[in-house]
Amino acid sequence: MTPEHAQPHVADRREILLVMVGLMTAMLLSALDQTIFSTALPTIVGELDGVDHMLWVTTAYILAATVMMPVYGKLGDLIGRKSLFIGAIAVFIVGSVVGALATAMPELIAGRAIQGLGGGGLMILSQAVIADIVPARERARYMGLMGAAFAVSSVVGPLLGGWFTDGPGWQWCLWINVPLGLVAILSVSIFLHPNPQDRGRPTLDVAGMILLAIAASSLVLFTSWGGGHYEWTSPVILGLIALTVVAGVLFVLVERRAAEPVMPLLLFRERNFNLTTAAGLMIGVAMFGTLAYMPTYLQMVGQVGATEAGLLMIPMMGAMLPTSIIVGNTVSRTGRYKRYPIVGSAIVAVGLFLLSTMTPDRGLWLTCVYLAVFGMGLGMMMQTLVLIVQNTFPITMVGTATAANNFFRQIGASLGAAIVGSVFTNNLVSLLTERIPPDVAAGGVDGANSITPEIVGTLPQQAQDIIIGSYNDALTPVFLAIVPLALVALVLLVFVTEVPLRTSSREDAVPESFEVDGGSSAYLERHDGDDVGERSGAAQA
């Protein structure tokens, strides 16, 4: 039994708020870098001559962050979170500098990948540190601030991306992370005082971490390259599919025998965890696929500047944020939560369908209405799904379960950015190559790769219509293709069991499946100061 378990440290309000400055900044950095490039992408790929690599500016970051999430979560439990958190921020800053100095697409993509290696720790460790310093009874209000930071970043990201692109240059989308990262490091270094622990020598699940990284990476690669860079039947794609399956199977075998599994398999014995995680993955595909490429659509089809494109994304988050707050307050007051993600899935499906009907001759105000509908559905779902996961497990497993749930949601984000980006880019390059006349290319458009919003504005009206129509015809069918994912999520969530919410930090729901397997009970005993049997009795009482 560690000192932390024997006598948990409860920080006073001042200490919590000072630490929150660093945690909120870190969460903002992590979430911001998933959206800030959305409005800058058209200009970046035009300047660096790389529209065919456009999807990797987003996917490289999300994939690297996704792979690292469970690794940071487990390492934080084993070696402590403070030094690990500071190290993750430092890696993030290094990646930002590499990307800001890039003069070609491969360098920018490499910088984004390095950012992701640190960014995966920012989100998970921020949530875990809150659990370390705030009693469970009061934790919801601070977790709500974290959710607000994510929602705000989704608005501020496209706005900042557009403002930097129109002003000092898109490189400032990366340079801004340096001072913000230093603020986070200073706040955490000075004000975070973790409990001393006698951890002993940690046992790292190195094999599990490597296999998880291989499986996730190969999954995103074959979904990104399939049908575009390579035919679906090509040896490369078939090899990546086989590697995904083999690495996944080996990962399960390794986790069954690992002393400290990076992702305990006992999580998957709980129906609510499986249902909400699968639903979250599918909604992640829809959310991040839309966030990543909608600003590009607004600039190219709506013929607005990068900053204005960011402003036009506000209705989405303007609907998401208050909806999330209202639903959260209602759930806290009534204790009923199952209906909200179900209704939210239906609204997300409606929003995606409406977005698929967009045409160049419709007003931008109508697109804003569609985005607001989409955001309202997300607001009813995202925080509620996390709540269901956390309420399914004992308090001592909340961090592990949240990290695993976030991992699969980020897999959905990776797939969303990759699949939507791959289909959109392939359609776009094909349509532009087919439709752009030779005289337009000779007049300043060096093929599809070098088209920017500024160049389009200087072309004859006929050429503008061709390019605008191509962007519209490349993206809107993708939204329609995503609608079934939201409907599948709806069906899955119908089967969620509405377990009463814990009203005290002393209440610990212990799923029966944890007590059937001796190995599962042993795992819980290693990570909790309370006896499993006592918690079981309390839960049954």
C-alpha positions as CSV (number, residue, x, y, z in Angstrom):
1,M,0.0,0.0,0.0
2,T,1.6,3.3,-1.1
3,P,1.5,6.5,0.9
4,E,-0.7,8.0,-1.7
5,H,-3.3,5.3,-1.1
6,A,-3.0,5.5,2.7
7,Q,-3.4,9.2,3.0
8,P,-4.4,11.0,-0.2
9,H,-3.4,14.6,-0.6
10,V,-6.2,17.1,-0.9
11,A,-5.0,20.4,-2.3
12,D,-6.6,23.6,-1.2
13,R,-8.6,25.7,-3.6
14,R,-5.8,28.1,-4.3
15,E,-3.3,25.4,-5.1
16,I,-5.8,23.6,-7.4
17,L,-6.5,26.8,-9.3
18,L,-2.8,27.6,-9.8
19,V,-2.2,24.0,-11.1
20,M,-5.3,24.4,-13.3
21,V,-3.5,27.2,-15.1
22,G,-1.0,24.7,-16.4
23,L,-3.4,21.9,-16.9
24,M,-5.9,24.0,-18.8
25,T,-3.0,25.4,-21.0
26,A,-1.8,21.9,-21.7
27,M,-5.2,20.7,-22.6
28,L,-5.7,23.8,-24.8
29,L,-2.5,23.1,-26.6
30,S,-3.4,19.5,-27.2
31,A,-6.9,20.2,-28.5
32,L,-5.9,23.3,-30.4
33,D,-3.4,21.5,-32.5
34,Q,-6.1,19.2,-33.8
35,T,-8.0,22.1,-35.3
36,I,-5.7,25.1,-35.8
37,F,-4.5,24.0,-39.2
38,S,-7.9,23.5,-40.7
39,T,-8.2,27.1,-41.9
40,A,-4.5,27.3,-42.8
41,L,-4.3,24.1,-44.9
42,P,-5.3,25.5,-48.3
43,T,-2.5,28.1,-48.0
44,I,0.1,25.7,-46.6
45,V,-0.4,23.1,-49.2
46,G,-0.3,25.7,-51.9
47,E,2.9,27.3,-50.7
48,L,4.6,23.9,-50.1
49,D,3.2,22.4,-53.2
50,G,1.6,19.4,-51.5
51,V,-2.1,19.1,-51.7
52,D,-1.7,15.3,-52.2
53,H,-0.1,15.2,-48.7
54,M,-2.6,17.6,-47.1
55,L,-4.3,14.9,-44.9
56,W,-1.0,14.1,-43.2
57,V,-0.7,17.6,-41.7
58,T,-3.6,16.6,-39.4
59,T,-3.3,12.8,-39.4
60,A,0.4,12.7,-38.4
61,Y,-0.4,14.7,-35.2
62,I,-3.6,12.8,-34.3
63,L,-2.0,9.4,-35.0
64,A,1.1,10.0,-32.9
65,A,-1.0,11.5,-30.0
66,T,-3.4,8.5,-30.2
67,V,-0.6,5.9,-29.9
68,M,1.0,7.7,-27.0
69,M,-2.2,8.1,-24.9
70,P,-2.3,4.7,-23.2
71,V,1.5,4.7,-22.8
72,Y,1.4,8.0,-20.9
73,G,-1.5,6.8,-18.8
74,K,0.3,3.6,-17.7
75,L,3.7,5.3,-17.2
76,G,2.0,8.0,-15.1
77,D,0.7,5.3,-12.8
78,L,4.1,3.6,-12.6
79,I,6.6,6.4,-12.3
80,G,4.6,9.5,-11.3
81,R,2.9,12.1,-13.5
82,K,4.7,15.4,-12.8
83,S,8.0,14.8,-14.5
84,L,6.3,12.9,-17.3
85,F,3.9,15.7,-17.8
86,I,6.7,18.3,-18.1
87,G,8.6,16.0,-20.5
88,A,5.5,15.7,-22.7
89,I,5.1,19.5,-22.9
90,A,8.8,19.8,-23.8
91,V,8.5,17.2,-26.6
92,F,5.4,19.1,-27.9
93,I,7.4,22.4,-28.0
94,V,10.3,20.7,-29.9
95,G,7.8,19.5,-32.5
96,S,6.3,22.9,-32.8
97,V,9.7,24.4,-33.5
98,V,10.5,21.7,-36.1
99,G,7.2,22.4,-37.9
100,A,7.5,26.2,-37.8
101,L,10.9,26.0,-39.5
102,A,9.7,23.6,-42.2
103,T,10.3,24.6,-45.9
104,A,8.7,21.4,-47.4
105,M,5.8,19.2,-46.6
106,P,7.8,16.2,-45.2
107,E,9.5,18.5,-42.7
108,L,6.1,20.0,-41.6
109,I,4.6,16.5,-41.3
110,A,7.6,15.3,-39.2
111,G,7.2,18.3,-36.9
112,R,3.5,17.5,-36.5
113,A,4.3,13.9,-35.6
114,I,6.8,15.0,-32.9
115,Q,4.1,17.3,-31.6
116,G,1.8,14.4,-31.4
117,L,4.3,12.3,-29.4
118,G,4.0,15.0,-26.7
119,G,0.4,15.9,-27.3
120,G,-0.9,12.5,-26.3
121,G,0.4,13.0,-22.8
122,L,-1.0,16.5,-22.5
123,M,-4.6,15.4,-22.6
124,I,-4.4,12.2,-20.6
125,L,-2.0,13.5,-17.9
126,S,-4.1,16.6,-17.5
127,Q,-7.1,14.5,-16.6
128,A,-5.1,12.2,-14.4
129,V,-3.4,15.0,-12.4
130,I,-6.9,16.4,-11.6
131,A,-7.8,13.0,-10.1
132,D,-4.6,13.1,-8.0
133,I,-5.3,16.5,-6.4
134,V,-9.1,16.9,-6.3
135,P,-11.5,14.6,-4.3
136,A,-13.9,12.7,-6.5
137,R,-16.9,14.5,-5.1
138,E,-15.6,17.9,-6.4
139,R,-13.8,16.6,-9.5
140,A,-16.8,17.1,-11.9
141,R,-16.6,20.9,-11.9
142,Y,-12.9,20.8,-12.9
143,M,-13.4,18.2,-15.5
144,G,-16.1,20.4,-16.9
145,L,-13.5,23.2,-17.3
146,M,-11.4,20.7,-19.2
147,G,-14.3,20.0,-21.5
148,A,-14.8,23.7,-22.0
149,A,-11.2,24.1,-23.0
150,F,-11.7,21.4,-25.7
151,A,-14.8,23.1,-27.0
152,V,-13.2,26.6,-26.9
153,S,-10.1,25.2,-28.8
154,S,-12.4,23.9,-31.5
155,V,-13.6,27.5,-32.1
156,V,-10.3,29.3,-31.4
157,G,-8.2,26.9,-33.4
158,P,-9.8,27.7,-36.8
159,L,-9.9,31.4,-35.9
160,L,-6.3,31.6,-34.9
161,G,-5.3,29.5,-37.9
162,G,-7.1,31.9,-40.2
163,W,-5.8,35.0,-38.5
164,F,-2.2,33.8,-38.6
165,T,-2.5,32.7,-42.2
166,D,-4.0,36.1,-43.3
167,G,-1.5,38.0,-41.1
168,P,2.0,37.0,-39.9
169,G,2.0,33.7,-41.6
170,W,0.8,30.1,-41.0
171,Q,4.1,29.3,-39.2
172,W,2.7,31.1,-36.2
173,C,0.2,28.3,-35.8
174,L,3.2,26.5,-34.4
175,W,5.3,29.3,-32.9
176,I,2.4,30.2,-30.5
177,N,2.9,26.8,-28.8
178,V,6.3,27.8,-27.4
179,P,5.2,30.5,-24.9
180,L,2.1,28.7,-24.0
181,G,4.0,25.5,-23.4
182,L,6.5,27.3,-21.2
183,V,3.6,28.7,-19.1
184,A,2.3,25.2,-18.6
185,I,5.7,23.9,-17.6
186,L,6.2,26.7,-15.1
187,S,2.8,26.3,-13.6
188,V,3.1,22.6,-13.1
189,S,6.7,22.7,-11.9
190,I,6.0,25.3,-9.3
191,F,2.5,24.6,-8.0
192,L,2.0,20.8,-8.5
193,H,3.1,18.9,-5.4
194,P,2.4,15.2,-5.9
195,N,2.3,12.8,-3.0
196,P,5.6,10.9,-2.4
197,Q,5.2,7.2,-3.3
198,D,7.2,4.1,-2.7
199,R,6.7,2.8,-6.2
200,G,9.6,0.3,-6.3
201,R,11.0,-0.6,-9.7
202,P,8.3,-0.2,-12.4
203,T,7.5,-3.1,-14.7
204,L,6.9,-1.7,-18.2
205,D,4.7,-3.5,-20.7
206,V,7.2,-2.7,-23.5
207,A,5.9,-5.4,-25.8
208,G,2.3,-4.3,-25.4
209,M,3.2,-0.6,-26.1
210,I,5.1,-1.5,-29.3
211,L,2.3,-3.8,-30.6
212,L,-0.3,-1.2,-29.8
213,A,1.6,1.4,-31.7
214,I,2.1,-0.9,-34.7
215,A,-1.6,-1.9,-34.8
216,A,-2.8,1.7,-34.6
217,S,-0.3,3.0,-37.1
218,S,-0.9,0.3,-39.7
219,L,-4.7,0.7,-39.3
220,V,-4.6,4.4,-40.1
221,L,-2.0,3.9,-42.9
222,F,-4.1,1.4,-44.9
223,T,-7.3,3.5,-44.5
224,S,-5.4,6.6,-45.6
225,W,-3.6,5.1,-48.6
226,G,-6.2,2.6,-49.8
227,G,-7.8,3.6,-53.0
228,G,-5.5,6.6,-53.4
229,H,-1.8,6.1,-53.2
230,Y,-2.3,2.4,-53.7
231,E,-5.1,0.1,-55.0
232,W,-7.0,-1.8,-52.3
233,T,-5.6,-5.0,-53.7
234,S,-2.0,-3.8,-53.8
235,P,0.6,-5.7,-51.8
236,V,1.2,-2.6,-49.6
237,I,-2.4,-2.3,-48.5
238,L,-2.9,-6.0,-48.0
239,G,0.3,-6.1,-46.1
240,L,-0.8,-3.2,-43.8
241,I,-4.2,-4.9,-43.2
242,A,-2.4,-8.2,-42.3
243,L,0.0,-6.3,-40.0
244,T,-3.0,-4.6,-38.3
245,V,-4.6,-8.0,-37.6
246,V,-1.4,-9.7,-36.5
247,A,-0.3,-6.9,-34.3
248,G,-3.8,-6.7,-32.7
249,V,-3.9,-10.5,-32.0
250,L,-0.4,-10.4,-30.5
251,F,-1.3,-7.4,-28.4
252,V,-4.2,-9.3,-26.9
253,L,-2.0,-12.3,-26.1
254,V,0.7,-10.1,-24.6
255,E,-1.8,-8.2,-22.4
256,R,-3.3,-11.4,-21.0
257,R,0.1,-12.2,-19.5
258,A,1.5,-8.8,-18.7
259,A,2.1,-7.9,-15.1
260,E,1.2,-4.2,-15.7
261,P,-0.8,-4.2,-19.0
262,V,-0.8,-0.9,-20.8
263,M,-4.5,-1.6,-21.5
264,P,-6.1,-4.1,-19.1
265,L,-8.4,-6.5,-21.0
266,L,-10.8,-6.7,-18.1
267,L,-12.1,-3.3,-19.3
268,F,-13.7,-5.0,-22.3
269,R,-15.7,-7.3,-20.1
270,E,-18.1,-4.5,-19.3
271,R,-20.9,-4.0,-21.8
272,N,-21.3,-0.3,-21.1
273,F,-17.6,0.3,-21.8
274,N,-17.7,-1.6,-25.1
275,L,-20.9,0.1,-26.3
276,T,-19.9,3.7,-25.4
277,T,-16.3,3.2,-26.6
278,A,-17.5,1.9,-30.0
279,A,-20.0,4.7,-30.3
280,G,-17.4,7.3,-29.3
281,L,-15.1,6.0,-32.0
282,M,-17.7,6.3,-34.7
283,I,-18.7,9.8,-33.6
284,G,-15.0,10.7,-33.5
285,V,-14.8,9.8,-37.2
286,A,-17.6,12.2,-37.9
287,M,-16.5,15.0,-35.7
288,F,-12.8,15.2,-36.6
289,G,-13.5,14.5,-40.3
290,T,-15.8,17.5,-40.3
291,L,-13.5,19.8,-38.2
292,A,-10.5,19.0,-40.3
293,Y,-11.9,19.8,-43.7
294,M,-14.9,22.1,-43.3
295,P,-12.9,25.3,-43.1
296,T,-11.1,24.3,-46.3
297,Y,-14.5,23.9,-48.0
298,L,-15.7,27.3,-46.7
299,Q,-12.6,29.1,-48.1
300,M,-12.6,27.4,-51.5
301,V,-16.4,27.1,-52.1
302,G,-17.6,30.1,-50.0
303,Q,-14.7,32.2,-51.3
304,V,-14.0,33.7,-47.8
305,G,-10.7,34.4,-46.1
306,A,-9.1,32.1,-43.6
307,T,-10.2,34.2,-40.6
308,E,-13.8,34.4,-41.8
309,A,-13.8,30.6,-42.4
310,G,-12.8,30.2,-38.7
311,L,-15.6,32.6,-37.7
312,L,-18.1,30.5,-39.7
313,M,-17.2,27.5,-37.6
314,I,-18.4,29.2,-34.4
315,P,-22.1,28.1,-34.8
316,M,-20.9,24.5,-34.5
317,M,-19.2,25.0,-31.1
318,G,-21.6,27.8,-30.2
319,A,-24.3,25.1,-30.2
320,M,-22.1,22.4,-28.7
321,L,-20.9,24.2,-25.6
322,P,-24.3,25.3,-24.1
323,T,-25.9,22.0,-25.1
324,S,-23.1,20.2,-23.2
325,I,-23.5,22.4,-20.1
326,I,-27.3,22.1,-20.1
327,V,-27.2,18.3,-20.5
328,G,-24.5,18.0,-17.8
329,N,-26.6,20.0,-15.3
330,T,-29.7,18.1,-16.2
331,V,-27.9,14.8,-15.7
332,S,-26.5,15.9,-12.3
333,R,-30.0,17.0,-11.2
334,T,-31.9,14.0,-12.3
335,G,-29.3,11.2,-12.4
336,R,-30.7,10.1,-15.8
337,Y,-28.3,10.1,-18.7
338,K,-29.0,7.3,-21.2
339,R,-31.4,9.2,-23.4
340,Y,-29.0,12.1,-24.2
341,P,-26.3,10.3,-26.3
342,I,-29.1,8.4,-28.1
343,V,-30.8,11.6,-29.1
344,G,-27.4,13.2,-29.8
345,S,-26.5,10.5,-32.3
346,A,-29.7,11.0,-34.2
347,I,-29.1,14.8,-34.3
348,V,-25.5,14.2,-35.5
349,A,-26.8,12.0,-38.3
350,V,-29.3,14.8,-39.3
351,G,-26.5,17.4,-39.3
352,L,-24.3,15.2,-41.5
353,F,-27.1,14.7,-43.9
354,L,-27.8,18.4,-44.1
355,L,-24.1,19.1,-44.7
356,S,-24.1,16.7,-47.6
357,T,-26.8,18.8,-49.4
358,M,-24.6,21.9,-49.6
359,T,-24.1,23.5,-53.0
360,P,-22.0,26.6,-54.1
361,D,-25.1,28.6,-54.8
362,R,-26.6,28.3,-51.3
363,G,-26.0,31.0,-48.7
364,L,-23.3,30.5,-46.1
365,W,-25.8,31.2,-43.4
366,L,-27.5,27.9,-44.2
367,T,-24.2,26.1,-43.8
368,C,-23.8,27.7,-40.4
369,V,-27.3,26.4,-39.4
370,Y,-26.3,22.9,-40.5
371,L,-23.1,23.1,-38.5
372,A,-25.1,24.3,-35.4
373,V,-27.3,21.2,-35.7
374,F,-24.2,19.0,-35.9
375,G,-22.7,20.7,-32.9
376,M,-25.9,20.3,-30.9
377,G,-25.8,16.6,-31.4
378,L,-22.1,16.4,-30.3
379,G,-22.8,18.5,-27.2
380,M,-25.4,15.9,-26.1
381,M,-23.0,13.0,-26.5
382,M,-19.3,13.7,-25.8
383,Q,-19.2,14.3,-22.0
384,T,-22.0,11.9,-21.3
385,L,-20.2,9.0,-23.0
386,V,-17.1,9.7,-20.7
387,L,-19.4,9.9,-17.7
388,I,-20.9,6.5,-18.5
389,V,-17.4,4.9,-18.8
390,Q,-16.2,6.4,-15.5
391,N,-19.4,5.4,-13.7
392,T,-18.9,1.8,-14.9
393,F,-15.7,1.1,-13.0
394,P,-14.4,1.5,-9.4
395,I,-12.9,4.9,-8.6
396,T,-9.4,3.3,-8.7
397,M,-9.9,2.2,-12.3
398,V,-11.4,5.5,-13.6
399,G,-8.1,6.8,-15.0
400,T,-7.3,3.6,-16.8
401,A,-10.8,3.3,-18.3
402,T,-10.8,7.0,-19.3
403,A,-7.4,6.6,-21.0
404,A,-8.6,3.5,-22.9
405,N,-11.9,5.3,-23.9
406,N,-9.9,8.3,-25.1
407,F,-7.6,6.1,-27.1
408,F,-10.4,4.6,-29.1
409,R,-12.1,8.0,-29.6
410,Q,-8.8,9.3,-30.9
411,I,-8.6,6.2,-33.2
412,G,-11.9,7.5,-34.5
413,A,-10.4,11.0,-34.9
414,S,-7.4,9.5,-36.8
415,L,-9.7,7.5,-39.0
416,G,-12.0,10.5,-39.5
417,A,-9.1,12.7,-40.6
418,A,-7.6,10.0,-42.7
419,I,-10.7,8.6,-44.4
420,V,-12.4,11.9,-45.0
421,G,-9.0,13.5,-46.0
422,S,-8.1,10.6,-48.3
423,V,-11.5,10.4,-50.1
424,F,-11.7,14.2,-50.3
425,T,-8.2,14.6,-51.6
426,N,-8.4,11.8,-54.1
427,N,-11.8,13.1,-55.4
428,L,-10.4,16.7,-55.5
429,V,-7.2,15.9,-57.4
430,S,-9.1,13.7,-59.8
431,L,-11.8,16.3,-60.4
432,L,-9.4,19.2,-60.8
433,T,-7.1,17.3,-63.1
434,E,-10.1,16.4,-65.2
435,R,-11.8,19.7,-65.2
436,I,-9.1,22.4,-65.3
437,P,-8.4,23.5,-68.9
438,P,-4.8,23.7,-70.1
439,D,-5.0,27.5,-70.6
440,V,-5.9,27.9,-66.9
441,A,-2.9,25.8,-65.9
442,A,-0.7,28.0,-68.1
443,G,-2.2,31.1,-66.5
444,G,-0.8,30.4,-63.1
445,V,-2.3,27.1,-61.8
446,D,0.5,24.5,-61.8
447,G,-1.9,21.6,-61.5
448,A,-4.1,20.8,-58.6
449,N,-1.3,20.9,-56.0
450,S,-0.7,24.6,-56.2
451,I,-4.2,26.0,-56.0
452,T,-4.8,28.4,-53.1
453,P,-7.9,30.6,-52.3
454,E,-5.9,33.7,-53.4
455,I,-5.1,32.2,-56.8
456,V,-8.7,31.2,-57.3
457,G,-9.8,34.8,-56.7
458,T,-7.6,36.0,-59.6
459,L,-8.9,33.5,-62.2
460,P,-11.6,34.1,-64.7
461,Q,-15.1,33.4,-63.5
462,Q,-15.4,30.2,-65.6
463,A,-12.2,28.8,-64.1
464,Q,-13.4,29.8,-60.6
465,D,-16.7,28.0,-61.1
466,I,-14.8,24.8,-62.2
467,I,-12.6,24.8,-59.1
468,I,-15.4,25.7,-56.7
469,G,-17.6,23.0,-58.1
470,S,-14.8,20.5,-57.8
471,Y,-14.3,21.2,-54.1
472,N,-18.0,21.0,-53.5
473,D,-18.4,17.7,-55.4
474,A,-15.3,16.2,-53.7
475,L,-16.4,16.8,-50.1
476,T,-20.2,16.8,-49.8
477,P,-20.6,13.1,-50.7
478,V,-18.3,12.2,-47.9
479,F,-20.6,13.7,-45.3
480,L,-23.4,11.5,-46.6
481,A,-21.2,8.4,-46.4
482,I,-20.6,9.1,-42.7
483,V,-24.3,9.2,-41.8
484,P,-24.5,5.4,-41.2
485,L,-21.8,5.6,-38.6
486,A,-23.9,8.0,-36.5
487,L,-26.9,5.7,-36.9
488,V,-24.9,2.6,-35.8
489,A,-23.7,4.6,-32.8
490,L,-27.4,5.3,-32.0
491,V,-28.3,1.6,-32.1
492,L,-25.3,0.7,-29.9
493,L,-26.3,3.2,-27.3
494,V,-29.8,1.9,-27.0
495,F,-28.3,-1.2,-25.3
496,V,-26.4,0.8,-22.6
497,T,-27.5,-0.1,-19.1
498,E,-28.3,3.0,-17.1
499,V,-26.4,2.3,-13.8
500,P,-27.3,4.8,-11.0
501,L,-24.6,7.5,-10.8
502,R,-22.3,7.5,-7.7
503,T,-23.2,10.3,-5.4
504,S,-20.2,9.9,-3.1
505,S,-16.5,9.4,-3.6
506,R,-16.8,6.4,-1.2
507,E,-19.1,4.5,-3.5
508,D,-17.4,2.0,-5.7
509,A,-19.3,0.0,-8.3
510,V,-17.4,-3.2,-8.8
511,P,-18.5,-5.1,-11.9
512,E,-19.1,-8.8,-11.2
513,S,-16.7,-9.7,-14.0
514,F,-13.8,-8.2,-11.9
515,E,-14.4,-10.8,-9.2
516,V,-14.8,-13.9,-11.3
517,D,-11.2,-13.9,-12.6
518,G,-8.4,-14.2,-10.0
519,G,-6.1,-12.3,-12.2
520,S,-8.5,-9.3,-12.4
521,S,-8.9,-9.2,-8.7
522,A,-5.1,-9.3,-8.2
523,Y,-4.8,-6.4,-10.6
524,L,-7.2,-4.3,-8.7
525,E,-5.5,-5.2,-5.4
526,R,-2.2,-4.0,-6.8
527,H,-3.7,-0.6,-7.7
528,D,-5.9,0.1,-4.8
529,G,-5.4,0.5,-1.1
530,D,-8.9,-0.9,-0.3
531,D,-9.6,-4.6,-0.4
532,V,-11.6,-5.8,-3.4
533,G,-13.9,-7.8,-1.3
534,E,-14.7,-4.8,0.9
535,R,-15.6,-2.7,-2.2
536,S,-17.8,-5.6,-3.5
537,G,-19.7,-5.7,-0.2
538,A,-20.2,-2.0,-0.2
539,A,-21.4,-2.0,-3.7
540,Q,-23.9,-4.8,-3.0
541,A,-25.1,-3.1,0.2
